[in-house]
């Protein structure tokens, strides 16, 4: 079956819908990415045009397919110990100053397939021997959250994990599982994952966090969406809590509720 290429008018339909659904602003340069990621869904449904697929996901009967489309268009590659300076700051600056007896809470607010969550968990498990801690990982995509809950990864993703952590917190696959690794079950039990849309009202039971990671997601938002997302997360961060963005991102012009402490690390005033 031959497929028509994604037309500009069709791309604009997906662009508007995705912006409304997730806050992600697709540039024209992403047209080929959209076509590449959705082509297999057109083949699956025996459709000839992207316009027909858009009509399908907008129909009342397509809630499952709508989520598949969101998963395909919002998933971004990540890996363990990405931007390692942040985890060094967590280990060397934040953790030594914790108040004894209080549970230390971290939110990875765009956790993708879970590598960031388990990286944080390894650092906390290594340093917080007598302090209770918990981590929430959230994402819009149900597909990546399923991967995160499984804690099962290709060894290619492990290249930046320190050898000691790899030995202590990961189980290397053998036989049919060779070339993969599984996050230690005790570590998995210390984290939880939840589907949360950052541009929608947040769940009321989140509580407050000592640290929020919001990395490598604001680059896909326009300025107004960035401001809305940060202002929505702000009440969930304790006074004096830390807010991490990626090295390619900044809170300049977005919020005055923080002071810059270290490159791409902010503290709530």
C-alpha positions as CSV (number, residue, x, y, z in Angstrom):
1,X,0.0,0.0,0.0
2,X,1.4,3.4,-1.0
3,X,1.1,6.3,1.4
4,X,0.8,9.9,0.7
5,X,3.5,12.1,2.3
6,X,2.5,14.4,5.1
7,X,1.1,17.6,3.7
8,X,1.8,21.0,5.3
9,X,-1.9,21.4,6.1
10,X,-1.9,18.0,7.8
11,X,1.2,18.8,9.7
12,X,-0.4,21.9,11.0
13,X,-3.4,19.9,12.2
14,X,-1.1,17.7,14.3
15,X,1.0,20.7,15.4
16,X,-2.1,22.5,16.7
17,X,-3.5,19.4,18.4
18,X,-0.2,18.4,20.0
19,X,0.3,21.9,21.3
20,X,-3.2,22.0,22.9
21,X,-2.7,18.5,24.3
22,X,0.8,18.7,25.7
23,X,2.2,22.3,25.3
24,X,4.8,21.0,22.8
25,X,5.4,23.4,20.0
26,X,6.5,21.6,16.8
27,X,8.7,23.6,14.5
28,X,8.4,23.1,10.7
29,X,11.7,21.2,11.0
30,X,9.8,18.4,12.8
31,X,7.6,17.6,9.9
32,X,9.7,14.6,8.8
33,X,9.8,13.3,12.4
34,X,6.0,13.4,12.6
35,X,5.7,11.6,9.3
36,X,8.3,9.0,10.2
37,X,6.8,8.2,13.6
38,X,3.1,8.0,12.5
39,X,3.6,6.1,9.2
40,X,3.4,2.7,10.9
41,X,0.1,3.7,12.5
42,X,-1.3,4.5,9.0
43,X,-0.2,1.1,7.8
44,X,-1.6,-0.6,10.9
45,X,-5.1,0.9,10.1
46,X,-4.8,0.6,6.3
47,X,-5.1,4.3,5.8
48,X,-3.7,6.2,2.8
49,X,-3.4,9.7,4.2
50,X,-2.3,11.4,7.4
51,X,-5.5,13.4,7.2
52,X,-7.5,10.2,7.6
53,X,-5.3,9.2,10.6
54,X,-6.0,12.6,12.2
55,X,-9.7,12.1,11.7
56,X,-9.3,8.7,13.4
57,X,-7.6,9.9,16.5
58,X,-10.1,12.7,16.8
59,X,-13.0,10.3,16.7
60,X,-14.8,9.3,19.9
61,X,-13.8,5.7,19.5
62,X,-10.1,6.4,19.3
63,X,-9.0,7.1,22.8
64,X,-6.5,4.3,22.8
65,X,-5.1,5.4,19.4
66,X,-5.0,9.0,20.6
67,X,-2.7,7.9,23.4
68,X,-0.5,6.0,21.0
69,X,-0.2,9.1,18.8
70,X,0.8,11.2,21.9
71,X,3.3,8.5,22.9
72,X,4.9,8.5,19.5
73,X,5.2,12.3,19.2
74,X,6.3,13.1,22.7
75,X,8.8,10.4,23.5
76,X,12.4,11.6,23.6
77,X,15.6,9.6,24.1
78,X,17.3,9.8,27.5
79,X,20.0,7.9,29.4
80,X,21.4,7.3,32.8
81,X,23.4,10.1,34.5
82,X,22.6,12.5,31.7
83,X,24.1,15.9,32.5
84,X,26.1,14.5,35.5
85,X,26.9,17.8,37.1
86,X,23.4,17.9,38.4
87,X,23.7,14.6,40.2
88,X,27.1,15.7,41.7
89,X,25.3,18.8,43.0
90,X,22.6,16.7,44.5
91,X,25.1,14.4,46.1
92,X,27.6,17.0,47.3
93,X,25.5,20.1,48.1
94,X,21.9,19.2,48.8
95,X,22.1,15.8,50.6
96,X,24.7,16.8,53.2
97,X,22.5,19.6,54.4
98,X,19.3,17.6,55.0
99,X,17.3,17.9,58.2
100,X,17.5,14.5,60.0
101,X,14.2,12.7,60.5
102,X,12.4,14.2,57.5
103,X,11.5,12.2,54.3
104,X,13.4,13.6,51.3
105,X,11.1,13.9,48.3
106,X,12.1,14.3,44.7
107,X,9.9,14.7,41.6
108,X,11.2,13.9,38.1
109,X,8.5,15.8,36.2
110,X,9.3,14.7,32.7
111,X,10.8,11.3,33.4
112,X,10.4,9.6,30.0
113,X,11.4,6.0,30.3
114,X,12.7,6.3,33.8
115,X,16.5,6.6,33.5
116,X,16.5,10.0,35.3
117,X,14.4,8.6,38.2
118,X,16.7,5.5,38.7
119,X,19.8,7.7,38.4
120,X,18.5,9.9,41.3
121,X,17.5,6.7,43.2
122,X,21.0,5.3,42.9
123,X,22.5,8.5,44.3
124,X,20.0,8.6,47.2
125,X,20.4,4.9,48.0
126,X,24.2,5.4,48.2
127,X,24.1,8.5,50.4
128,X,20.9,8.4,52.5
129,X,21.5,5.4,54.6
130,X,19.5,6.5,57.6
131,X,17.1,9.1,55.9
132,X,13.8,8.1,54.3
133,X,13.4,9.2,50.7
134,X,11.0,8.8,47.9
135,X,10.9,9.7,44.2
136,X,8.0,10.4,41.9
137,X,8.5,10.1,38.1
138,X,5.8,11.5,35.8
139,X,5.3,11.8,32.1
140,X,2.5,12.4,29.6
141,X,3.3,9.2,27.7
142,X,1.9,5.9,29.1
143,X,4.3,3.9,26.9
144,X,7.4,5.3,28.4
145,X,5.9,5.0,31.9
146,X,5.3,1.3,31.3
147,X,9.0,1.0,30.4
148,X,10.0,2.9,33.5
149,X,7.9,0.7,35.8
150,X,9.5,-2.4,34.3
151,X,13.0,-1.1,35.0
152,X,14.4,-3.2,32.2
153,X,16.9,-1.5,29.8
154,X,19.5,-2.2,27.1
155,X,23.1,-2.3,28.4
156,X,23.8,0.4,25.9
157,X,21.9,2.8,28.2
158,X,24.3,1.9,31.0
159,X,27.5,3.3,29.6
160,X,27.4,6.3,32.0
161,X,26.5,4.4,35.2
162,X,29.5,4.3,37.6
163,X,30.8,0.7,37.8
164,X,30.1,0.5,41.5
165,X,26.5,1.6,41.0
166,X,26.1,-0.8,38.1
167,X,27.2,-3.7,40.3
168,X,25.1,-2.7,43.3
169,X,21.9,-1.5,41.7
170,X,21.6,-3.4,38.4
171,X,21.3,-7.0,37.5
172,X,22.9,-8.0,34.3
173,X,20.8,-10.2,32.0
174,X,22.0,-13.7,31.0
175,X,20.8,-16.1,28.4
176,X,17.9,-14.7,26.4
177,X,18.2,-11.5,28.4
178,X,21.9,-11.0,27.5
179,X,22.6,-7.4,26.6
180,X,20.1,-6.0,29.0
181,X,19.9,-5.1,32.7
182,X,17.2,-4.9,35.3
183,X,17.1,-2.3,38.0
184,X,17.3,-3.8,41.5
185,X,13.8,-4.6,42.9
186,X,14.5,-2.9,46.2
187,X,15.4,0.3,44.3
188,X,12.3,0.0,42.1
189,X,10.1,-0.3,45.3
190,X,11.3,3.2,46.4
191,X,10.0,5.0,43.4
192,X,6.6,5.4,41.8
193,X,5.4,6.6,38.4
194,X,2.3,8.5,37.4
195,X,0.9,10.0,34.2
196,X,0.8,13.7,34.7
197,X,0.2,16.4,32.0
198,X,2.2,19.5,33.1
199,X,-0.1,21.9,31.2
200,X,-3.2,20.6,32.9
201,X,-4.2,21.0,36.6
202,X,-2.0,18.9,38.7
203,X,-3.3,16.1,41.0
204,X,-4.2,17.3,44.4
205,X,-2.4,14.6,46.3
206,X,1.2,15.3,45.2
207,X,2.4,17.0,48.3
208,X,5.5,19.1,48.4
209,X,9.0,18.2,47.2
210,X,12.5,19.1,48.2
211,X,13.8,18.9,44.6
212,X,12.1,19.0,41.2
213,X,13.8,18.0,38.0
214,X,12.3,19.5,34.9
215,X,15.0,18.8,32.3
216,X,15.0,18.6,28.5
217,X,11.3,19.4,28.2
218,X,11.0,23.2,28.2
219,X,12.9,23.4,25.0
220,X,9.7,22.2,23.3
221,X,7.5,24.9,24.9
222,X,6.9,28.5,23.9
223,X,7.5,31.2,26.5
224,X,4.0,31.4,27.7
225,X,3.7,27.7,28.2
226,X,7.1,27.7,30.1
227,X,5.7,30.3,32.4
228,X,2.5,28.4,33.0
229,X,4.3,25.1,33.7
230,X,6.8,26.6,36.1
231,X,4.1,28.5,38.0
232,X,2.1,25.3,38.2
233,X,5.0,23.4,39.7
234,X,6.2,26.2,42.0
235,X,3.7,25.5,44.8
236,X,4.8,21.9,44.9
237,X,8.4,22.9,45.7
238,X,9.2,23.6,49.4
239,X,10.6,27.0,50.2
240,X,14.4,26.7,49.7
241,X,13.9,23.7,47.5
242,X,15.9,23.1,44.4
243,X,14.7,23.2,40.8
244,X,16.8,21.6,38.0
245,X,16.5,22.4,34.3
246,X,18.8,21.1,31.5
247,X,22.0,22.9,30.6
248,X,20.3,24.2,27.4
249,X,17.4,25.7,29.4
250,X,17.0,28.7,31.7
251,X,14.3,30.3,33.9
252,X,15.4,33.8,32.8
253,X,12.2,35.7,31.9
254,X,10.1,32.8,33.1
255,X,9.9,33.1,36.9
256,X,11.3,35.5,39.5
257,X,10.6,33.0,42.3
258,X,14.0,31.4,42.1
259,X,17.7,32.4,42.4
260,X,20.4,30.8,40.3
261,X,22.7,28.7,42.5
262,X,24.7,26.8,40.0
263,X,24.5,26.4,36.1
264,X,20.9,25.3,35.5
265,X,20.2,24.8,39.2
266,X,17.8,27.1,40.9
267,X,16.6,27.6,44.5
268,X,13.1,28.7,45.5
269,X,13.1,32.0,47.3
